[in-house]
């Protein structure tokens, strides 16, 4: 009986860790999860440029959220909390 509770506890702890927010600001998210492919100034590398001159600049947030959380073409889905996703979109759009 005790062992079952212990296993359940371990399970719950490992689940909640997945949901923990890792980053405090959009800038941190961008540098850690996006800049390697999209460049430190959104100019593009492996991935296309996502700066103010790019088609994505005029796309709605829903498009960004979809691209980040589900991936797109050769871009893998990026695992982030909802809050981190909105922080990083805000960061990019405020730095055009
Ligand atoms: C492993 C490399 C990689 C990472 C990491 C990555 N991307 Fe991408 N991204 C790509 C590639 C490649 C594409 C082009 C996908 C396609 O259309 O085939 C892309 C496409 C996009 C697009 C759509 C561009 C357009 O013109 O429609 C947006 C927006 C975007 N990425 C934002 C982000 C953000 C924000 C992050 C960080 C949370 C991120 N990406 C992380 C490689 C990456």
py3Dmol code that shows the C-alpha trace and the ligand (Angstrom):
import py3Dmol

protein = """\
ATOM      1  CA  UNK A   1       0.000   0.000   0.000  1.00  0.00           C
ATOM      2  CA  UNK A   2       2.701   2.494   1.006  1.00  0.00           C
ATOM      3  CA  UNK A   3       4.683   1.654  -2.080  1.00  0.00           C
ATOM      4  CA  UNK A   4       1.723   2.569  -4.291  1.00  0.00           C
ATOM      5  CA  UNK A   5       1.513   6.006  -2.684  1.00  0.00           C
ATOM      6  CA  UNK A   6       5.226   6.507  -3.118  1.00  0.00           C
ATOM      7  CA  UNK A   7       5.036   5.640  -6.806  1.00  0.00           C
ATOM      8  CA  UNK A   8       2.065   7.955  -7.230  1.00  0.00           C
ATOM      9  CA  UNK A   9       3.993  10.749  -5.535  1.00  0.00           C
ATOM     10  CA  UNK A  10       7.013  10.256  -7.783  1.00  0.00           C
ATOM     11  CA  UNK A  11       4.706  10.254 -10.793  1.00  0.00           C
ATOM     12  CA  UNK A  12       3.027  13.488  -9.718  1.00  0.00           C
ATOM     13  CA  UNK A  13       6.345  15.208  -9.042  1.00  0.00           C
ATOM     14  CA  UNK A  14       7.736  14.277 -12.434  1.00  0.00           C
ATOM     15  CA  UNK A  15       4.561  15.516 -14.149  1.00  0.00           C
ATOM     16  CA  UNK A  16       4.578  18.847 -12.382  1.00  0.00           C
ATOM     17  CA  UNK A  17       8.217  19.398 -13.281  1.00  0.00           C
ATOM     18  CA  UNK A  18       7.327  19.291 -16.965  1.00  0.00           C
ATOM     19  CA  UNK A  19       4.939  22.177 -16.417  1.00  0.00           C
ATOM     20  CA  UNK A  20       7.368  24.334 -14.457  1.00  0.00           C
ATOM     21  CA  UNK A  21       8.327  27.533 -16.179  1.00  0.00           C
ATOM     22  CA  UNK A  22      11.970  27.559 -17.036  1.00  0.00           C
ATOM     23  CA  UNK A  23      12.323  31.100 -18.327  1.00  0.00           C
ATOM     24  CA  UNK A  24      11.373  34.437 -16.797  1.00  0.00           C
ATOM     25  CA  UNK A  25      11.520  36.647 -19.875  1.00  0.00           C
ATOM     26  CA  UNK A  26      10.850  36.445 -23.585  1.00  0.00           C
ATOM     27  CA  UNK A  27      14.458  37.371 -24.244  1.00  0.00           C
ATOM     28  CA  UNK A  28      15.690  34.326 -22.306  1.00  0.00           C
ATOM     29  CA  UNK A  29      13.284  32.079 -24.189  1.00  0.00           C
ATOM     30  CA  UNK A  30      14.393  33.482 -27.524  1.00  0.00           C
ATOM     31  CA  UNK A  31      18.099  33.140 -26.803  1.00  0.00           C
ATOM     32  CA  UNK A  32      17.750  29.607 -25.474  1.00  0.00           C
ATOM     33  CA  UNK A  33      15.209  28.184 -27.904  1.00  0.00           C
ATOM     34  CA  UNK A  34      15.044  30.227 -31.095  1.00  0.00           C
ATOM     35  CA  UNK A  35      18.208  32.232 -31.817  1.00  0.00           C
ATOM     36  CA  UNK A  36      20.301  29.223 -32.882  1.00  0.00           C
ATOM     37  CA  UNK A  37      17.987  28.742 -35.877  1.00  0.00           C
ATOM     38  CA  UNK A  38      16.570  32.226 -36.409  1.00  0.00           C
ATOM     39  CA  UNK A  39      19.651  34.304 -35.507  1.00  0.00           C
ATOM     40  CA  UNK A  40      20.162  36.665 -32.543  1.00  0.00           C
ATOM     41  CA  UNK A  41      18.584  39.541 -34.489  1.00  0.00           C
ATOM     42  CA  UNK A  42      15.791  37.525 -36.156  1.00  0.00           C
ATOM     43  CA  UNK A  43      17.830  37.629 -39.370  1.00  0.00           C
ATOM     44  CA  UNK A  44      17.574  33.880 -39.990  1.00  0.00           C
ATOM     45  CA  UNK A  45      20.058  31.001 -40.110  1.00  0.00           C
ATOM     46  CA  UNK A  46      18.843  27.433 -40.579  1.00  0.00           C
ATOM     47  CA  UNK A  47      15.371  28.881 -40.180  1.00  0.00           C
ATOM     48  CA  UNK A  48      14.025  31.843 -42.181  1.00  0.00           C
ATOM     49  CA  UNK A  49      14.289  35.425 -40.981  1.00  0.00           C
ATOM     50  CA  UNK A  50      11.434  36.348 -38.659  1.00  0.00           C
ATOM     51  CA  UNK A  51      12.172  40.067 -38.496  1.00  0.00           C
ATOM     52  CA  UNK A  52       9.923  42.981 -39.435  1.00  0.00           C
ATOM     53  CA  UNK A  53      10.554  42.392 -43.175  1.00  0.00           C
ATOM     54  CA  UNK A  54       9.480  38.751 -43.047  1.00  0.00           C
ATOM     55  CA  UNK A  55       6.041  37.415 -43.941  1.00  0.00           C
ATOM     56  CA  UNK A  56       5.650  36.181 -40.352  1.00  0.00           C
ATOM     57  CA  UNK A  57       5.697  39.796 -39.081  1.00  0.00           C
ATOM     58  CA  UNK A  58       2.189  40.336 -40.419  1.00  0.00           C
ATOM     59  CA  UNK A  59       0.869  36.996 -39.198  1.00  0.00           C
ATOM     60  CA  UNK A  60      -1.477  36.869 -36.194  1.00  0.00           C
ATOM     61  CA  UNK A  61      -0.319  35.528 -32.822  1.00  0.00           C
ATOM     62  CA  UNK A  62      -2.324  32.365 -33.445  1.00  0.00           C
ATOM     63  CA  UNK A  63      -0.005  31.551 -36.356  1.00  0.00           C
ATOM     64  CA  UNK A  64       3.056  32.087 -34.149  1.00  0.00           C
ATOM     65  CA  UNK A  65       1.623  29.977 -31.339  1.00  0.00           C
ATOM     66  CA  UNK A  66       0.793  27.189 -33.772  1.00  0.00           C
ATOM     67  CA  UNK A  67       4.277  27.320 -35.365  1.00  0.00           C
ATOM     68  CA  UNK A  68       6.085  27.311 -32.018  1.00  0.00           C
ATOM     69  CA  UNK A  69       4.024  24.662 -30.250  1.00  0.00           C
ATOM     70  CA  UNK A  70       3.336  22.319 -33.172  1.00  0.00           C
ATOM     71  CA  UNK A  71       6.348  22.997 -35.404  1.00  0.00           C
ATOM     72  CA  UNK A  72       6.207  23.779 -39.103  1.00  0.00           C
ATOM     73  CA  UNK A  73       7.911  21.967 -41.997  1.00  0.00           C
ATOM     74  CA  UNK A  74      11.470  21.375 -40.855  1.00  0.00           C
ATOM     75  CA  UNK A  75      11.022  23.403 -37.659  1.00  0.00           C
ATOM     76  CA  UNK A  76      10.504  21.093 -34.680  1.00  0.00           C
ATOM     77  CA  UNK A  77       7.843  21.907 -32.076  1.00  0.00           C
ATOM     78  CA  UNK A  78       9.421  23.841 -29.201  1.00  0.00           C
ATOM     79  CA  UNK A  79       8.373  22.690 -25.735  1.00  0.00           C
ATOM     80  CA  UNK A  80       7.424  25.761 -23.744  1.00  0.00           C
ATOM     81  CA  UNK A  81       4.654  26.730 -21.345  1.00  0.00           C
ATOM     82  CA  UNK A  82       1.796  28.908 -22.686  1.00  0.00           C
ATOM     83  CA  UNK A  83       3.246  31.825 -20.779  1.00  0.00           C
ATOM     84  CA  UNK A  84       6.711  31.342 -22.266  1.00  0.00           C
ATOM     85  CA  UNK A  85       5.204  31.174 -25.756  1.00  0.00           C
ATOM     86  CA  UNK A  86       3.394  34.492 -25.294  1.00  0.00           C
ATOM     87  CA  UNK A  87       6.488  36.056 -23.713  1.00  0.00           C
ATOM     88  CA  UNK A  88       8.690  35.121 -26.647  1.00  0.00           C
ATOM     89  CA  UNK A  89       6.175  36.371 -29.250  1.00  0.00           C
ATOM     90  CA  UNK A  90       5.877  39.652 -27.348  1.00  0.00           C
ATOM     91  CA  UNK A  91       9.676  39.911 -27.158  1.00  0.00           C
ATOM     92  CA  UNK A  92      10.111  39.399 -30.910  1.00  0.00           C
ATOM     93  CA  UNK A  93       7.344  41.812 -31.903  1.00  0.00           C
ATOM     94  CA  UNK A  94       8.594  44.490 -29.498  1.00  0.00           C
ATOM     95  CA  UNK A  95      12.078  44.345 -30.968  1.00  0.00           C
ATOM     96  CA  UNK A  96      11.323  44.929 -34.618  1.00  0.00           C
TER      97      UNK A  96
END
"""
ligand_1 = """\
43
LIG
C 15.883 23.701 -35.022
C 15.754 24.998 -35.632
C 14.625 25.903 -35.206
C 14.284 26.329 -33.929
C 14.930 25.927 -32.625
C 13.194 27.251 -34.093
N 12.855 27.372 -35.410
Fe 11.373 28.516 -36.191
N 11.702 27.729 -38.029
C 12.734 26.850 -38.372
C 12.596 26.475 -39.772
C 13.537 25.548 -40.523
C 11.441 27.142 -40.245
C 10.834 27.057 -41.650
C 9.758 25.978 -41.601
C 9.088 25.756 -42.929
O 8.308 26.630 -43.345
O 9.346 24.717 -43.521
C 10.910 27.920 -39.124
C 9.780 28.737 -39.207
C 9.374 29.611 -38.209
C 8.314 30.590 -38.342
C 7.449 30.809 -39.585
C 8.172 31.708 -40.544
C 7.295 32.062 -41.742
O 7.779 32.879 -42.556
O 6.185 31.569 -41.864
C 8.237 31.273 -37.170
C 7.284 32.414 -36.830
C 9.236 30.701 -36.288
N 9.911 29.705 -36.949
C 9.469 31.131 -34.999
C 10.278 30.448 -34.088
C 10.384 30.776 -32.680
C 9.681 31.934 -32.008
C 11.246 29.866 -32.133
C 11.620 29.726 -30.672
C 10.522 29.522 -29.748
C 11.696 28.980 -33.189
N 11.084 29.364 -34.363
C 12.596 27.938 -33.041
C 13.718 26.405 -37.515
C 13.718 26.563 -36.130
"""
view = py3Dmol.view(width=600, height=400)
view.addModel(protein, "pdb")
view.setStyle({"model": 0}, {"cartoon": {"style": "trace"}})
view.addModel(ligand_1, "xyz")
view.setStyle({"model": 1}, {"stick": {}})
view.zoomTo()
view.show()
